[in-house]
Amino acid sequence: MSAWPSAPAIYEIDTWPWLSGLERRLGRPLTLADVPGEIWDEVAASGLDAVWLMGVWERSPAGLEVARANESLQRAFRAALPDLTPADVVGSPYCVRRYRADDRFGGPAGLAAARAELNRRGLRLVLDYVPNHVAPDHPATGEHPNWFIQGTAQEQLDDPAGWFTAAGRVLAHGRDPYFPPWPDVAQLNAFDPGLREATAAALIGIGEQCDGVRCDMAMLVTNEIFARTWGRWAGPAPGAEFWPYVFERVRAAHPGLVLIAEAYWDMEWALQQQGFDFCYDKRLYDRMAHEDADSVRKHLSAGRDYQDGLLRFVENHDEPRAAATMPGDRARAAAIAIATLPGAVLWHDGQFEGRRTHLPVFLARYPEEHLDLNLRDFYRRLIEVTAPLRRGDWRLLDCHGWPDNPTHHDVLAWAWSDGDTPRHVIAINFGDHTSQGRIALPWPTVAGRAWRLTDLLDGRVFERDGDELARSGLYVDLPAWGAHVLAVE
């Protein structure tokens, strides 16, 4: 494969339910090695750069027992799958027993076959790594107890939800500093030198099987947050941060491996500085899902060096389905935004078809849902036309209006330009009403010429005088949540 593009589009597939759906569709059992070529052709939509096969690693029998016995989890399972059966519960993909492709997917050979099919179509493969915890029956709990947070029998008696016994030792269940422990995993000690070496070795091994790695909850193992979470149990913080120490070894083995951080709590910049190529932009997701245009605009005023290292999304396996939580055309407006901003973009299997059920990662199949084929056509068009657009110079643009019409405040606008290619202007009405305004273009040379503006989403063409554009800006009149993606020639 050639080097990654600077602003890749990544498509997340929830591997187990995706494969189960293909089995129902084709009427026969499948592993990743058996997926027909025409299915990979469907995945390789124009404009995508990589596929993240989420949840391919060997799942834990002990974790599965916890999932089947936990009543809170069972309620969530039944809410997503009213006709839930015991076979539908397959355990969490983040309760990893070994970093070996699960036999359900055909083992390592099945994963290698899937990667070859993707690479043949110009797509890179992304896989997961979970740095904070492993399954309670992971071999290391007995073989390398120093890699784990250890407690006492009294602590287990005082807090049975926080501790468990493995191989005669009391180990902590994994958690973050703000929520109760996860009952199906064992907490690793990010300060232990042996664990850091083992992490580097594991990532090097994963890097032999893929082109990029998404690191789960990557901020949990930074010195500051890990010390805050585990305090006296972890021991003193090392002089080196976890990720730079690990990545020095990983980059030596796989210099082209792209490293992606699931990041929260405004830790994106810190993790970029520690070596990640891209970090989740959860803050933008929250603003687009729950706040207004001004909030989004302020977020986008950050420097380009920071924005280039962000991964934008409207949904993923941890977030609710956009079709269910962003009413009307708000989800389309948000999708147009992330498809035309700097940085990487993440799409999620089922998002294009308007799936509404947020499926817990423990489950093996999707519920039957009505699929929105018009929405699928919109996404396919959006990805195709924006794929070549996000390169060169990007600028956030001002939009002004009139004293008796403040709706311009809801218009978001930015521009791309790259040498002799067509310039592009994106205008989005991020409001539930019609909005008008004039967008100040960033190109002084528009004056003295005639310009054709073609909306790449619907093909409409607008002729504009350059003197007016230079003097007053580009006039837009957009319906609620409406948008233009304009090629300016």
C-alpha positions as CSV (number, residue, x, y, z in Angstrom):
1,M,0.0,0.0,0.0
2,S,1.1,3.6,-0.6
3,A,1.4,6.0,2.3
4,W,-1.7,7.1,4.0
5,P,-3.4,10.3,2.8
6,S,-3.1,13.3,5.1
7,A,-6.9,13.4,5.7
8,P,-8.2,9.8,5.4
9,A,-11.8,8.7,5.4
10,I,-12.2,5.6,7.6
11,Y,-15.2,3.3,7.6
12,E,-15.9,1.4,10.9
13,I,-17.5,-2.1,10.6
14,D,-18.7,-3.9,13.7
15,T,-17.3,-7.1,12.5
16,W,-19.4,-9.8,14.3
17,P,-22.9,-8.4,13.5
18,W,-21.7,-7.4,10.0
19,L,-20.6,-10.9,9.3
20,S,-23.8,-12.3,10.8
21,G,-25.9,-10.1,8.6
22,L,-23.9,-11.3,5.5
23,E,-24.6,-14.9,6.5
24,R,-28.4,-14.2,6.6
25,R,-28.2,-12.3,3.3
26,L,-26.2,-15.1,1.5
27,G,-27.7,-18.0,3.3
28,R,-24.5,-19.7,4.4
29,P,-21.8,-19.6,7.1
30,L,-19.0,-17.1,6.6
31,T,-15.6,-16.2,8.0
32,L,-13.7,-13.2,6.8
33,A,-11.9,-15.4,4.4
34,D,-15.2,-16.4,2.8
35,V,-16.6,-12.9,2.2
36,P,-17.3,-12.7,-1.6
37,G,-15.5,-10.1,-3.7
38,E,-18.7,-8.3,-4.6
39,I,-19.2,-7.5,-0.8
40,W,-15.7,-6.0,-0.6
41,D,-16.6,-4.0,-3.7
42,E,-19.6,-2.6,-1.9
43,V,-17.5,-1.7,1.1
44,A,-14.9,0.0,-1.1
45,A,-17.1,3.0,-1.9
46,S,-15.5,5.8,-3.8
47,G,-13.8,8.2,-1.4
48,L,-12.9,5.8,1.4
49,D,-9.3,5.2,2.4
50,A,-9.5,2.6,5.2
51,V,-11.8,0.1,6.9
52,W,-11.7,-0.4,10.7
53,L,-12.7,-4.0,11.4
54,M,-13.8,-3.4,15.0
55,G,-13.6,-6.3,17.4
56,V,-11.6,-9.0,15.6
57,W,-9.6,-10.3,18.6
58,E,-10.2,-13.4,20.6
59,R,-13.0,-12.9,23.1
60,S,-12.9,-14.1,26.6
61,P,-15.0,-17.0,27.9
62,A,-14.8,-15.5,31.4
63,G,-16.0,-12.2,30.0
64,L,-18.9,-13.8,28.2
65,E,-20.0,-15.4,31.5
66,V,-20.1,-12.0,33.1
67,A,-22.1,-10.5,30.2
68,R,-24.7,-13.3,30.4
69,A,-25.1,-12.9,34.2
70,N,-25.1,-9.1,34.5
71,E,-28.7,-8.0,34.7
72,S,-27.9,-4.4,33.8
73,L,-26.2,-5.5,30.6
74,Q,-29.0,-7.9,29.8
75,R,-31.6,-5.1,30.0
76,A,-29.5,-3.1,27.5
77,F,-29.3,-6.2,25.3
78,R,-33.0,-6.7,25.3
79,A,-33.7,-3.0,24.6
80,A,-31.6,-3.3,21.4
81,L,-32.8,-6.8,20.4
82,P,-36.3,-7.5,21.8
83,D,-36.0,-11.1,20.4
84,L,-32.7,-11.7,22.2
85,T,-31.5,-15.3,22.5
86,P,-28.5,-16.6,24.4
87,A,-26.6,-17.1,21.2
88,D,-26.8,-13.4,20.4
89,V,-24.5,-12.5,23.4
90,V,-20.9,-13.1,22.4
91,G,-19.0,-11.0,24.9
92,S,-17.2,-7.7,24.6
93,P,-14.6,-7.1,21.9
94,Y,-12.8,-5.0,24.4
95,C,-12.5,-7.9,26.8
96,V,-9.5,-9.3,24.9
97,R,-8.1,-12.7,25.8
98,R,-5.4,-12.7,23.1
99,Y,-4.4,-10.5,20.2
100,R,-5.2,-13.2,17.8
101,A,-8.1,-13.0,15.4
102,D,-11.0,-14.9,16.8
103,D,-11.9,-18.3,15.3
104,R,-15.3,-16.9,14.5
105,F,-13.7,-14.8,11.8
106,G,-11.4,-17.5,10.5
107,G,-8.5,-16.8,12.8
108,P,-5.3,-15.1,11.5
109,A,-5.7,-16.6,8.0
110,G,-9.2,-15.1,7.8
111,L,-8.0,-11.7,8.9
112,A,-5.1,-11.8,6.5
113,A,-7.5,-12.6,3.6
114,A,-9.7,-9.6,4.5
115,R,-6.7,-7.3,4.6
116,A,-5.6,-8.6,1.2
117,E,-9.0,-8.0,-0.3
118,L,-9.1,-4.4,1.1
119,N,-5.6,-3.6,0.0
120,R,-6.4,-4.9,-3.4
121,R,-9.1,-2.3,-3.6
122,G,-6.9,0.5,-2.3
123,L,-8.2,0.4,1.2
124,R,-6.1,0.2,4.4
125,L,-7.0,-2.0,7.4
126,V,-7.4,-0.5,10.9
127,L,-7.6,-2.8,14.0
128,D,-8.0,-2.2,17.8
129,Y,-5.6,-2.2,20.7
130,V,-6.8,-1.9,24.3
131,P,-4.0,-0.5,26.5
132,N,-5.9,-0.1,29.8
133,H,-7.2,-3.7,30.5
134,V,-7.4,-7.3,29.3
135,A,-9.8,-10.2,30.0
136,P,-9.8,-11.7,33.5
137,D,-8.6,-15.0,32.0
138,H,-5.8,-13.4,29.9
139,P,-2.7,-15.7,30.3
140,A,-0.8,-12.7,31.7
141,T,-2.9,-12.6,34.9
142,G,-1.1,-15.7,36.0
143,E,2.2,-15.4,34.2
144,H,2.9,-11.7,34.7
145,P,1.0,-10.4,37.8
146,N,3.3,-7.3,38.0
147,W,1.6,-6.0,34.8
148,F,-1.6,-5.5,36.8
149,I,-2.9,-3.3,39.6
150,Q,-2.9,-5.6,42.7
151,G,-4.8,-5.2,45.9
152,T,-5.4,-7.1,49.2
153,A,-7.9,-9.6,50.3
154,Q,-9.4,-7.0,52.6
155,E,-9.8,-4.5,49.7
156,Q,-11.6,-7.2,47.8
157,L,-13.9,-7.8,50.8
158,D,-14.6,-4.1,51.2
159,D,-15.2,-3.5,47.4
160,P,-16.1,-6.8,45.7
161,A,-17.2,-4.9,42.5
162,G,-13.7,-3.4,42.2
163,W,-11.5,-6.4,42.7
164,F,-11.3,-10.1,41.8
165,T,-9.0,-13.1,42.4
166,A,-6.9,-14.6,39.6
167,A,-4.2,-17.2,40.1
168,G,-4.2,-16.6,43.8
169,R,-3.8,-12.8,43.6
170,V,-6.2,-10.0,44.1
171,L,-6.4,-7.8,40.9
172,A,-8.4,-4.7,40.1
173,H,-11.2,-4.6,37.6
174,G,-10.5,-2.0,34.9
175,R,-12.0,1.5,35.2
176,D,-11.6,5.1,34.4
177,P,-11.6,7.8,37.2
178,Y,-15.2,8.8,36.7
179,F,-17.3,5.7,36.5
180,P,-17.6,2.3,38.3
181,P,-15.3,-0.6,37.4
182,W,-16.0,-2.7,34.3
183,P,-16.8,-6.1,35.7
184,D,-15.4,-8.2,32.8
185,V,-11.8,-6.9,32.6
186,A,-8.5,-6.8,34.6
187,Q,-6.7,-3.4,35.1
188,L,-3.2,-3.2,33.7
189,N,-0.5,-1.1,35.4
190,A,0.6,1.5,32.9
191,F,3.5,2.5,35.2
192,D,5.1,-1.0,35.2
193,P,8.2,-1.3,32.9
194,G,7.4,-4.8,31.9
195,L,3.9,-3.9,30.9
196,R,5.2,-1.1,28.7
197,E,7.5,-3.4,26.9
198,A,4.7,-5.9,26.5
199,T,2.5,-3.2,25.1
200,A,5.2,-2.3,22.5
201,A,5.5,-6.0,21.6
202,A,1.8,-6.4,21.2
203,L,1.4,-3.3,19.0
204,I,4.3,-4.4,16.8
205,G,2.6,-7.7,16.4
206,I,-0.7,-6.0,15.5
207,G,1.1,-3.7,13.1
208,E,2.2,-6.8,11.1
209,Q,-1.5,-7.5,10.5
210,C,-2.8,-4.1,9.5
211,D,-2.1,-0.6,8.4
212,G,-3.4,1.4,11.3
213,V,-4.3,0.9,15.0
214,R,-7.1,2.5,17.0
215,C,-6.1,2.6,20.7
216,D,-9.1,2.4,23.0
217,M,-9.4,5.1,25.7
218,A,-5.8,6.2,25.0
219,M,-5.8,9.0,27.7
220,L,-6.3,6.5,30.6
221,V,-2.6,5.5,30.5
222,T,-1.1,9.0,30.5
223,N,0.9,9.6,33.6
224,E,-1.5,12.3,34.9
225,I,-4.7,10.4,34.5
226,F,-3.3,7.0,35.5
227,A,-1.9,8.5,38.7
228,R,-5.2,10.2,39.5
229,T,-7.1,6.9,38.9
230,W,-4.8,4.4,40.7
231,G,-2.7,6.5,43.1
232,R,-1.0,4.4,45.7
233,W,-1.7,1.1,43.9
234,A,0.3,2.0,40.8
235,G,3.5,3.3,42.5
236,P,5.4,6.4,41.4
237,A,4.9,7.7,37.9
238,P,7.9,7.0,35.6
239,G,9.8,9.9,34.1
240,A,8.6,9.0,30.6
241,E,5.1,9.1,29.4
242,F,3.5,5.8,28.4
243,W,2.8,6.4,24.7
244,P,6.2,8.1,23.7
245,Y,8.0,5.2,25.3
246,V,5.9,2.6,23.5
247,F,5.7,4.4,20.1
248,E,9.5,4.8,19.9
249,R,9.7,1.0,19.6
250,V,6.6,0.6,17.4
251,R,7.7,3.3,14.9
252,A,11.1,1.6,14.6
253,A,9.3,-1.6,13.4
254,H,6.4,0.0,11.5
255,P,7.2,3.6,10.5
256,G,4.1,3.8,8.3
257,L,1.6,2.6,10.9
258,V,-1.1,5.1,11.6
259,L,-2.0,5.4,15.3
260,I,-5.4,6.7,16.3
261,A,-6.4,7.6,19.8
262,E,-9.9,7.4,21.3
263,A,-9.6,10.5,23.4
264,Y,-11.8,12.4,25.8
265,W,-11.6,15.1,28.5
266,D,-9.8,17.6,26.2
267,M,-6.7,15.4,26.0
268,E,-6.5,15.5,22.2
269,W,-3.6,18.0,22.0
270,A,-1.6,16.1,24.6
271,L,-2.0,12.8,22.8
272,Q,-1.1,14.4,19.5
273,Q,2.1,15.6,21.1
274,Q,2.8,12.1,22.5
275,G,2.8,10.6,19.0
276,F,-0.7,9.9,17.8
277,D,-1.5,10.7,14.2
278,F,-5.2,11.3,14.9
279,C,-7.3,11.7,18.0
280,Y,-11.1,11.6,18.4
281,D,-12.8,15.0,18.1
282,K,-15.5,14.2,20.7
283,R,-15.9,17.9,21.5
284,L,-17.0,18.7,18.0
285,Y,-19.4,15.7,18.0
286,D,-21.0,17.0,21.2
287,R,-21.3,20.5,19.8
288,M,-22.9,19.3,16.6
289,A,-25.3,17.0,18.4
290,H,-26.4,19.3,21.2
291,E,-25.2,22.9,20.6
292,D,-25.5,25.7,18.1
293,A,-23.6,27.1,15.1
294,D,-21.7,29.6,17.2
295,S,-20.4,26.8,19.4
296,V,-19.2,24.8,16.4
297,R,-17.6,27.9,14.9
298,K,-15.6,28.6,18.0
299,H,-14.4,25.0,18.0
300,L,-13.2,25.4,14.4
301,S,-11.2,28.5,15.2
302,A,-8.4,26.3,16.5
303,G,-5.0,26.1,14.6
304,R,-4.7,24.0,11.5
305,D,-1.8,22.0,13.1
306,Y,-4.3,20.8,15.8
307,Q,-7.2,20.2,13.5
308,D,-5.2,18.2,11.0
309,G,-4.7,15.6,13.8
310,L,-8.3,15.2,14.7
311,L,-10.7,12.4,13.7
312,R,-14.2,13.8,13.1
313,F,-17.4,11.7,13.3
314,V,-21.2,11.9,13.6
315,E,-21.5,8.4,15.2
316,N,-19.4,5.4,16.0
317,H,-20.0,2.2,18.0
318,D,-19.9,4.1,21.3
319,E,-22.3,6.9,20.4
320,P,-26.0,6.8,19.6
321,R,-27.1,6.4,16.0
322,A,-27.2,9.8,14.3
323,A,-30.6,9.0,12.7
324,A,-32.1,8.5,16.2
325,T,-30.6,11.5,18.0
326,M,-30.2,14.2,15.4
327,P,-33.7,15.0,14.3
328,G,-34.7,16.0,10.7
329,D,-31.8,17.0,8.5
330,R,-29.4,18.0,11.4
331,A,-27.5,14.7,10.9
332,R,-27.0,15.5,7.2
333,A,-25.7,19.0,8.0
334,A,-23.3,17.5,10.5
335,A,-22.1,14.9,8.0
336,I,-21.4,17.6,5.4
337,A,-19.4,19.5,8.0
338,I,-17.1,16.6,9.0
339,A,-16.7,15.5,5.4
340,T,-15.3,18.9,4.4
341,L,-13.2,19.9,7.5
342,P,-9.5,19.3,8.0
343,G,-8.4,16.1,9.7
344,A,-9.6,12.5,9.3
345,V,-13.2,11.5,9.1
346,L,-14.9,8.4,10.5
347,W,-18.0,6.8,9.1
348,H,-19.9,3.9,10.8
349,D,-21.5,0.9,9.3
350,G,-25.3,1.4,9.2
351,Q,-25.0,5.2,9.4
352,F,-25.4,5.6,5.6
353,E,-28.7,3.6,5.7
354,G,-30.1,5.4,8.7
355,R,-30.0,2.6,11.3
356,R,-31.5,3.9,14.5
357,T,-30.6,1.1,17.0
358,H,-27.4,1.6,19.0
359,L,-26.2,-2.0,19.3
360,P,-24.2,-3.0,22.4
361,V,-20.8,-4.3,21.3
362,F,-21.5,-7.6,23.1
363,L,-24.2,-8.6,20.6
364,A,-23.8,-10.8,17.5
365,R,-26.5,-9.4,15.2
366,Y,-28.3,-6.2,14.3
367,P,-32.1,-6.0,14.6
368,E,-34.2,-5.8,11.5
369,E,-34.7,-2.2,10.6
370,H,-36.1,-0.2,7.7
371,L,-33.2,1.1,5.7
372,D,-33.3,4.6,4.1
373,L,-32.0,4.2,0.6
374,N,-32.3,7.9,-0.2
375,L,-30.0,8.6,2.8
376,R,-27.6,6.0,1.5
377,D,-27.5,7.8,-1.9
378,F,-26.8,11.1,-0.1
379,Y,-23.9,9.7,1.8
380,R,-22.4,8.0,-1.3
381,R,-22.6,11.3,-3.2
382,L,-21.1,13.2,-0.2
383,I,-18.1,10.9,0.2
384,E,-17.4,10.8,-3.5
385,V,-17.5,14.6,-4.1
386,T,-15.6,15.5,-1.0
387,A,-12.8,13.0,-1.2
388,P,-10.6,15.1,-3.5
389,L,-11.6,18.4,-1.8
390,R,-9.8,18.3,1.6
391,R,-6.3,19.4,0.6
392,G,-4.3,22.6,0.4
393,D,-5.3,25.7,2.2
394,W,-8.3,25.7,4.5
395,R,-9.9,28.8,6.0
396,L,-12.8,29.4,8.3
397,L,-14.9,32.2,6.7
398,D,-17.0,35.0,8.2
399,C,-20.6,35.4,7.4
400,H,-22.4,38.8,7.9
401,G,-26.0,39.9,7.6
402,W,-28.3,42.7,8.3
403,P,-29.6,44.4,11.4
404,D,-33.2,43.1,10.9
405,N,-32.0,39.6,9.9
406,P,-29.7,37.9,12.4
407,T,-30.0,34.4,10.8
408,H,-26.5,34.7,9.3
409,H,-25.2,33.7,12.8
410,D,-26.4,30.2,12.0
411,V,-24.4,29.9,8.8
412,L,-21.1,28.0,9.0
413,A,-18.7,28.6,6.1
414,W,-15.2,27.6,5.1
415,A,-13.1,27.4,2.0
416,W,-10.5,25.1,0.4
417,S,-8.0,26.0,-2.3
418,D,-5.1,24.1,-3.7
419,G,-3.0,25.4,-6.6
420,D,-4.8,25.4,-10.0
421,T,-7.6,23.1,-8.9
422,P,-11.1,24.6,-8.4
423,R,-11.6,26.5,-5.2
424,H,-14.3,25.3,-2.9
425,V,-16.7,27.0,-0.6
426,I,-18.8,25.1,2.0
427,A,-21.8,26.9,3.5
428,I,-24.0,25.1,6.1
429,N,-27.1,26.5,7.8
430,F,-26.7,24.9,11.2
431,G,-30.2,25.9,12.4
432,D,-33.8,24.8,12.2
433,H,-35.0,27.8,10.2
434,T,-34.2,29.4,6.9
435,S,-31.0,31.5,7.0
436,Q,-29.5,34.2,4.8
437,G,-26.1,35.9,4.8
438,R,-23.1,37.0,2.8
439,I,-19.9,35.0,3.1
440,A,-16.6,36.9,2.9
441,L,-14.5,35.0,0.4
442,P,-10.7,34.7,1.1
443,W,-9.6,35.4,-2.5
444,P,-9.0,39.1,-3.5
445,T,-8.5,38.0,-7.1
446,V,-12.2,37.2,-7.6
447,A,-12.8,40.8,-8.7
448,G,-12.9,41.7,-12.4
449,R,-14.0,38.2,-13.6
450,A,-17.2,36.1,-13.9
451,W,-17.5,33.0,-11.8
452,R,-19.4,29.8,-12.0
453,L,-20.3,28.1,-8.7
454,T,-21.4,24.4,-9.0
455,D,-23.0,22.7,-6.1
456,L,-21.3,19.3,-6.0
457,L,-24.2,17.8,-4.0
458,D,-27.1,18.5,-6.3
459,G,-25.5,19.8,-9.5
460,R,-27.1,23.3,-9.4
461,V,-25.0,26.0,-11.1
462,F,-24.9,29.7,-10.0
463,E,-23.3,32.5,-12.1
464,R,-21.8,35.3,-10.1
465,D,-20.0,38.6,-10.8
466,G,-16.6,38.8,-9.3
467,D,-16.8,42.5,-8.4
468,E,-19.9,41.8,-6.3
469,L,-18.3,38.8,-4.7
470,A,-15.3,40.9,-3.7
471,R,-17.3,43.9,-2.5
472,S,-20.2,42.2,-0.7
473,G,-19.4,38.6,-0.3
474,L,-21.2,35.5,-1.6
475,Y,-25.0,35.7,-0.8
476,V,-26.5,32.4,0.4
477,D,-30.1,31.6,1.2
478,L,-30.4,28.2,2.9
479,P,-33.3,26.2,4.2
480,A,-33.2,24.6,7.7
481,W,-30.0,22.5,7.9
482,G,-29.4,23.1,4.2
483,A,-25.9,23.3,2.7
484,H,-23.8,24.1,-0.4
485,V,-20.6,22.4,-1.4
486,L,-19.5,24.7,-4.2
487,A,-16.8,24.4,-6.7
488,V,-15.8,27.9,-7.7
489,E,-14.4,28.3,-11.3
